[in-house]
Amino acid sequence: MNKERDKIAKKGSIIGIIVNSALAFFKIIFGFLSGSVAILGDGVDSASDIITSAITLISTQISAKPPDKEHPYGHERAETIATKVVSMIIFFAGGQLAITSIQRLFQGNPEIKYIGIIILISSISIATKFFLFKYKYYIGKSIDSSVFIADAYNMRNDILISLSVLTGMLVIYFTGLVIVDTLLGIFVSVIVIKNAVELFLESSQELMDGIDHKSDIYKQLFNALKNLKEIKNPHKVRIRKMGYKYLVDLDIEVNGSLSVRKAHKIAKDVERTIKKTNKNIYDVHVHIEPSGNIEDEKYGVSNEEVDIQNKDE
């Protein structure tokens, strides 16, 4: 699985680097030649996509490494850290574009040249970015990679950016309102910064061992355990996500008179049952307690809490 995952991720990253390099080159060149801050900003964004694809490539290579003495849980969170780095790069690109556009707003709006070529480049960019969005999102879902899904959403944002540039150039071509280019630059920068902040917050949740509230992994786990008659009160359940893997800790209650061998067998049954609920559950740690055991347990999720959450939704 890891070798195939690594191969798919490597191919997707390299394709992203090649395509974005070509787009960034033409956008930046014609951004300077034409005097259009909008197409220049789009080019800078495409250039940042080269970096994000390179980070994606490196992080997936690191995450594929097996656990070692320094990282006994593995290296999967390299992808999550990479997602945070990508969000910072996107934020920086958006900030630079905002500064340039605001300066242009007060300094005046020079004539925009080569409008026809800019329209052509923007049209090609929209089609190409749509392909990259679909392609990277497919990879992200198929190998359950947060950094690929983040990069896919970045491609989707780029479609909107290029579409805005295309619309603006058409308006300038037919009306001569050059200020539209500057206003588009500001609009695009706001979109870029907004998406960067969202990516940053999403990656922070995983690094803090949080699970997306939209995920039904807790519900799946408790439903599966209902079929095991020898256990009672599964509680203090904690699930962590590390890259594409999940690690599960939970407490269960069993008959206090059972032998250690029998209790161990039940624990292994619980482990196998939980792993069947999600192919990406990598490790399950089961703590056994005698029936009726009462402790002050402040952490973890119970079946009752999951039921309450489902009712609220």
C-alpha positions as CSV (number, residue, x, y, z in Angstrom):
1,M,0.0,0.0,0.0
2,N,2.8,2.5,1.0
3,K,4.8,1.9,-2.2
4,E,1.7,2.3,-4.4
5,R,0.7,5.4,-2.4
6,D,4.1,6.9,-2.8
7,K,4.1,6.3,-6.5
8,I,0.8,8.0,-7.0
9,A,1.7,10.9,-4.9
10,K,5.1,11.4,-6.7
11,K,3.4,11.4,-10.1
12,G,0.8,13.9,-9.0
13,S,3.3,16.3,-7.5
14,I,5.6,16.2,-10.6
15,I,2.7,16.9,-13.0
16,G,1.7,19.8,-10.7
17,I,5.2,21.2,-10.8
18,I,5.5,21.0,-14.6
19,V,2.1,22.5,-15.4
20,N,2.3,25.3,-12.9
21,S,5.9,26.2,-14.0
22,A,4.6,26.7,-17.6
23,L,1.6,28.8,-16.4
24,A,3.7,30.9,-14.0
25,F,6.3,31.7,-16.7
26,F,3.8,33.1,-19.2
27,K,1.6,34.9,-16.7
28,I,4.5,36.7,-15.0
29,I,6.2,37.6,-18.3
30,F,3.0,39.1,-19.8
31,G,2.2,40.6,-16.4
32,F,5.3,42.7,-16.6
33,L,5.0,43.4,-20.3
34,S,1.3,44.4,-20.2
35,G,1.3,46.3,-16.9
36,S,-1.6,44.2,-15.6
37,V,-1.4,43.7,-11.8
38,A,-4.2,41.1,-12.0
39,I,-2.4,38.7,-14.4
40,L,0.9,39.3,-12.6
41,G,-0.8,38.4,-9.3
42,D,-2.2,35.3,-11.0
43,G,1.3,34.4,-12.1
44,V,2.7,34.9,-8.6
45,D,0.0,32.6,-7.4
46,S,0.9,29.9,-10.0
47,A,4.6,30.3,-9.0
48,S,3.6,29.6,-5.3
49,D,1.8,26.5,-6.6
50,I,5.2,25.2,-7.9
51,I,6.5,25.5,-4.3
52,T,3.3,23.8,-2.9
53,S,3.7,20.9,-5.3
54,A,7.4,20.5,-4.4
55,I,6.4,20.5,-0.7
56,T,3.7,17.9,-1.4
57,L,6.3,15.7,-3.2
58,I,8.8,16.0,-0.3
59,S,6.2,15.5,2.5
60,T,4.7,12.4,0.9
61,Q,8.2,10.9,0.6
62,I,8.9,11.6,4.3
63,S,5.5,10.3,5.4
64,A,6.1,7.0,3.6
65,K,9.1,6.2,5.9
66,P,8.4,3.4,8.4
67,P,8.4,4.1,12.2
68,D,11.8,4.4,13.9
69,K,13.2,5.0,17.3
70,E,12.7,8.8,17.1
71,H,9.2,8.5,15.5
72,P,7.6,5.3,16.9
73,Y,4.2,6.4,15.5
74,G,5.6,6.9,12.0
75,H,6.1,10.0,9.9
76,E,2.6,10.6,8.5
77,R,2.2,14.0,10.1
78,A,4.8,15.3,7.7
79,E,1.9,15.8,5.3
80,T,0.0,17.8,7.9
81,I,3.0,20.0,8.7
82,A,3.4,20.5,4.9
83,T,-0.2,21.6,4.6
84,K,0.5,24.3,7.2
85,V,3.6,25.4,5.3
86,V,1.5,25.5,2.1
87,S,-1.1,27.7,3.8
88,M,1.6,30.2,4.9
89,I,3.0,30.4,1.3
90,I,-0.5,31.0,-0.1
91,F,-1.1,33.7,2.6
92,F,2.2,35.4,1.7
93,A,1.3,35.4,-2.0
94,G,-2.1,36.9,-1.2
95,G,-0.6,39.6,1.0
96,Q,1.9,40.6,-1.6
97,L,-0.8,40.9,-4.2
98,A,-3.0,43.0,-1.9
99,I,-0.1,45.4,-1.2
100,T,0.7,45.8,-4.9
101,S,-2.9,46.3,-5.9
102,I,-3.6,48.9,-3.1
103,Q,-0.4,50.8,-4.1
104,R,-1.6,50.8,-7.7
105,L,-5.0,52.1,-6.6
106,F,-3.4,55.3,-5.2
107,Q,-0.7,55.7,-7.8
108,G,-3.0,55.6,-10.8
109,N,-3.8,52.9,-13.4
110,P,-1.4,52.7,-16.4
111,E,-2.6,51.5,-19.8
112,I,-3.0,47.7,-20.1
113,K,-1.3,46.2,-23.1
114,Y,-1.6,42.8,-24.9
115,I,-5.2,42.3,-23.6
116,G,-5.9,39.7,-26.2
117,I,-2.9,37.6,-25.2
118,I,-3.9,37.9,-21.5
119,I,-7.4,36.7,-22.3
120,L,-5.9,33.7,-24.1
121,I,-3.5,32.9,-21.2
122,S,-6.4,33.2,-18.7
123,S,-8.6,30.9,-20.7
124,I,-5.9,28.2,-20.9
125,S,-5.2,28.7,-17.2
126,I,-8.9,28.0,-16.3
127,A,-9.0,24.8,-18.3
128,T,-5.6,23.6,-17.0
129,K,-6.4,24.4,-13.3
130,F,-9.7,22.6,-13.6
131,F,-7.8,19.5,-14.7
132,L,-5.3,19.9,-11.8
133,F,-8.2,20.4,-9.3
134,K,-10.0,17.2,-10.4
135,Y,-6.7,15.2,-10.7
136,K,-5.3,16.3,-7.3
137,Y,-8.6,15.9,-5.5
138,Y,-8.9,12.4,-6.9
139,I,-5.4,11.5,-5.7
140,G,-6.1,13.1,-2.3
141,K,-9.2,11.1,-1.8
142,S,-7.8,7.8,-3.1
143,I,-4.7,7.9,-0.9
144,D,-6.4,9.9,1.9
145,S,-3.8,12.7,1.8
146,S,-4.6,16.0,3.5
147,V,-1.8,17.9,1.7
148,F,-3.1,16.7,-1.7
149,I,-6.7,17.7,-0.9
150,A,-5.4,21.1,0.3
151,D,-3.5,21.5,-2.9
152,A,-6.6,20.5,-4.9
153,Y,-8.6,23.2,-3.2
154,N,-5.8,25.6,-4.0
155,M,-6.2,24.7,-7.7
156,R,-9.9,25.3,-7.4
157,N,-9.2,28.8,-6.0
158,D,-6.9,29.4,-8.9
159,I,-9.8,28.8,-11.3
160,L,-11.7,31.6,-9.7
161,I,-8.6,33.8,-9.9
162,S,-8.1,33.2,-13.6
163,L,-11.8,33.5,-14.3
164,S,-11.7,36.9,-12.5
165,V,-8.8,38.0,-14.6
166,L,-10.5,36.9,-17.8
167,T,-13.7,38.7,-16.9
168,G,-11.7,41.9,-16.0
169,M,-9.7,41.9,-19.3
170,L,-13.0,41.5,-21.2
171,V,-14.5,44.5,-19.3
172,I,-11.3,46.6,-20.0
173,Y,-11.3,45.6,-23.7
174,F,-14.9,46.6,-24.3
175,T,-15.1,49.6,-21.9
176,G,-11.6,50.9,-21.3
177,L,-12.0,51.0,-17.5
178,V,-8.4,50.2,-16.6
179,I,-9.2,50.5,-12.8
180,V,-11.0,47.2,-13.1
181,D,-7.6,45.5,-13.2
182,T,-6.6,47.0,-9.9
183,L,-9.9,46.2,-8.2
184,L,-9.6,42.6,-9.5
185,G,-6.1,42.4,-7.9
186,I,-7.6,43.4,-4.5
187,F,-10.5,40.9,-5.0
188,V,-8.2,38.1,-5.9
189,S,-5.9,38.8,-2.9
190,V,-8.8,38.6,-0.5
191,I,-9.8,35.2,-1.9
192,V,-6.2,33.9,-1.6
193,I,-5.8,35.1,2.0
194,K,-9.2,33.7,3.0
195,N,-8.3,30.2,1.7
196,A,-4.8,30.3,3.3
197,V,-6.4,31.0,6.7
198,E,-8.9,28.1,6.2
199,L,-6.1,25.7,5.3
200,F,-4.0,26.8,8.3
201,L,-6.9,26.2,10.7
202,E,-7.7,22.7,9.2
203,S,-4.1,21.5,9.6
204,S,-4.0,22.9,13.1
205,Q,-6.9,20.7,14.1
206,E,-5.0,17.5,13.1
207,L,-1.8,18.6,14.8
208,M,-3.8,19.1,18.0
209,D,-5.2,15.6,17.7
210,G,-8.7,16.8,16.8
211,I,-11.2,15.1,14.5
212,D,-13.4,17.0,12.0
213,H,-16.9,17.4,13.4
214,K,-18.3,16.2,10.1
215,S,-16.5,12.8,10.4
216,D,-18.6,9.8,11.4
217,I,-15.7,7.7,12.5
218,Y,-16.8,7.7,16.2
219,K,-20.3,6.7,15.2
220,Q,-19.0,3.8,13.0
221,L,-16.9,2.6,15.9
222,F,-19.6,2.5,18.5
223,N,-22.1,0.9,16.1
224,A,-19.6,-1.9,15.4
225,L,-18.9,-2.5,19.1
226,K,-22.7,-3.0,19.7
227,N,-22.4,-6.4,18.1
228,L,-19.8,-7.7,20.6
229,K,-21.8,-9.2,23.4
230,E,-18.9,-9.9,25.8
231,I,-18.0,-6.2,26.3
232,K,-19.9,-3.4,28.1
233,N,-19.7,0.3,28.2
234,P,-17.0,1.2,25.6
235,H,-15.9,4.6,26.8
236,K,-13.0,7.1,27.0
237,V,-12.6,6.6,23.2
238,R,-9.9,8.8,21.6
239,I,-9.1,8.9,17.9
240,R,-6.1,10.7,16.5
241,K,-5.4,11.2,12.8
242,M,-1.8,11.0,11.6
243,G,-1.7,11.7,7.8
244,Y,-4.0,9.1,6.3
245,K,-3.8,6.8,9.4
246,Y,-6.1,6.7,12.5
247,L,-4.9,5.6,16.0
248,V,-7.6,4.6,18.4
249,D,-7.5,4.3,22.2
250,L,-10.5,3.1,24.3
251,D,-11.6,1.5,27.5
252,I,-14.1,-1.4,27.7
253,E,-15.6,-3.3,30.6
254,V,-15.7,-7.1,30.8
255,N,-16.7,-9.7,33.4
256,G,-14.3,-9.3,36.3
257,S,-13.9,-13.0,36.8
258,L,-12.5,-13.7,33.4
259,S,-8.9,-15.1,33.0
260,V,-6.2,-12.9,31.5
261,R,-6.1,-15.1,28.4
262,K,-9.9,-14.7,27.8
263,A,-9.8,-10.9,28.4
264,H,-6.9,-10.7,26.0
265,K,-8.9,-12.6,23.3
266,I,-11.8,-10.2,23.8
267,A,-9.4,-7.2,23.4
268,K,-8.1,-8.7,20.1
269,D,-11.7,-9.1,18.9
270,V,-12.4,-5.5,19.7
271,E,-9.3,-4.5,17.8
272,R,-10.2,-6.5,14.7
273,T,-13.8,-5.2,14.8
274,I,-12.7,-1.6,15.0
275,K,-10.2,-2.0,12.1
276,K,-12.9,-3.3,9.9
277,T,-14.9,-0.1,10.2
278,N,-12.2,1.9,8.4
279,K,-9.3,0.6,6.3
280,N,-7.1,3.5,7.5
281,I,-7.3,2.6,11.2
282,Y,-3.6,1.6,11.8
283,D,-3.5,0.9,15.6
284,V,-6.0,0.2,18.3
285,H,-5.1,0.2,22.0
286,V,-7.7,-1.4,24.3
287,H,-7.7,-0.9,28.1
288,I,-9.8,-3.5,29.9
289,E,-11.7,-2.8,33.1
290,P,-14.0,-5.0,35.3
291,S,-17.7,-4.4,34.9
292,G,-19.0,-1.6,37.1
293,N,-15.7,0.0,37.5
294,I,-16.0,3.7,38.3
295,E,-13.2,6.2,37.8
296,D,-12.9,9.9,37.3
297,E,-12.2,9.9,33.6
298,K,-12.1,13.4,32.1
299,Y,-11.0,12.6,28.6
300,G,-12.4,10.7,25.7
301,V,-15.7,10.3,23.9
302,S,-18.6,8.1,25.0
303,N,-21.5,6.6,23.1
304,E,-23.9,9.0,24.8
305,E,-21.9,12.0,23.5
306,V,-22.0,10.7,20.0
307,D,-25.7,10.1,20.2
308,I,-26.2,13.7,21.4
309,Q,-24.1,15.1,18.6
310,N,-26.1,13.2,16.0
311,K,-29.3,14.5,17.4
312,D,-28.0,18.1,17.3
313,E,-27.0,17.7,13.6
